[in-house]
Amino acid sequence: KTEVLWDSVVEEISGEDRFESITIKNVKDNKTSKLKLDGVFIAIGMDPNSEFVKELVDLDEWGEIKVSQNMSTSQPGIFAAGDVTDACPEQMATAVGTGVAAALALDEYLSK
């Protein structure tokens, strides 16, 4: 079973030889809870953190940075990767892959 715990921050991840539990604090009521779990996935939000580049590159209607297939943006020399782009679903593996693509494209760009 998967349960999403909104409005919470991780206080501690615990375990002896492996992950066993997590301590979280609800930021709305400040209550702390310790949960015994088989696994945990920590997310930092759903909105892309692109405010600082909105004057530099094109964004879509959700605030995601528009990128080409090689992760270049509308501004030459600026590349973007991961969940902040319109290139992929918000998945860790995909974000890592776009990071590699952006790094390779940047290396090629700088080599010119």
Stockholm file with secondary structure:
# STOCKHOLM 1.0

chainA/1-112         KTEVLWDSVVEEISGEDRFESITIKNVKDNKTSKLKLDGVFIAIGMDPNSEFVKELVDLDEWGEIKVSQNMSTSQPGIFAAGDVTDACPEQMATAVGTGVAAALALDEYLSK
#=GR chainA/1-112 SS CCCCCTTEEEEEEECSSSCCEEEEEETTTCCEEEEECSCCCCCCCSSCCCGGGTTTSCBCTTSCBCCCTTSBCSSTTCBCCGGGBSSSCSCHHHHHHHHHHHHHHHHHHHHC
#=GC SS_cons         CCCCCTTEEEEEEECSSSCCEEEEEETTTCCEEEEECSCCCCCCCSSCCCGGGTTTSCBCTTSCBCCCTTSBCSSTTCBCCGGGBSSSCSCHHHHHHHHHHHHHHHHHHHHC
//
